[in-house]
Amino acid sequence: MRISYLGVYTNFMGTESQLREMATRKKAEHLKEHDFKSVGDNPLDKVPVSVRLPTHLAEYVRSQPNRNQWLIAAIAKQVEEEKQSRTAS
């Protein structure tokens, strides 16, 4: 059975029930701190948006102390600017 893990396809040598059990395991405690449910009053989408960046941009973004919130703020700012420019036209 071929499965995708973090975007990489691999052959899983096990039964379908073993695969289901793996998928439903409880998340390790140290990972729970990264379970973002909302930003302020805005609930987060269930599916993350993923993008590859040029190296210099990726390095800068990764250097941010709270990069998840930094990225949300940067995208929100760009969206607002585009909305304003469309209504001004």
Rosetta blueprint (number, residue, H / E / L):
1 M L
2 R E
3 I E
4 S E
5 Y E
6 L L
7 G L
8 V E
9 Y E
10 T E
11 N E
12 F L
13 M L
14 G L
15 T L
16 E H
17 S H
18 Q H
19 L H
20 R H
21 E H
22 M H
23 A H
24 T L
25 R L
26 K L
27 K L
28 A L
29 E H
30 H H
31 L H
32 K H
33 E L
34 H L
35 D L
36 F L
37 K L
38 S E
39 V E
40 G L
41 D L
42 N E
43 P E
44 L L
45 D L
46 K L
47 V L
48 P L
49 V L
50 S L
51 V L
52 R L
53 L L
54 P L
55 T H
56 H H
57 L H
58 A H
59 E H
60 Y H
61 V H
62 R H
63 S H
64 Q L
65 P L
66 N L
67 R H
68 N H
69 Q H
70 W H
71 L H
72 I H
73 A H
74 A H
75 I H
76 A H
77 K H
78 Q H
79 V H
80 E H
81 E H
82 E H
83 K H
84 Q H
85 S H
86 R H
87 T H
88 A H
89 S L
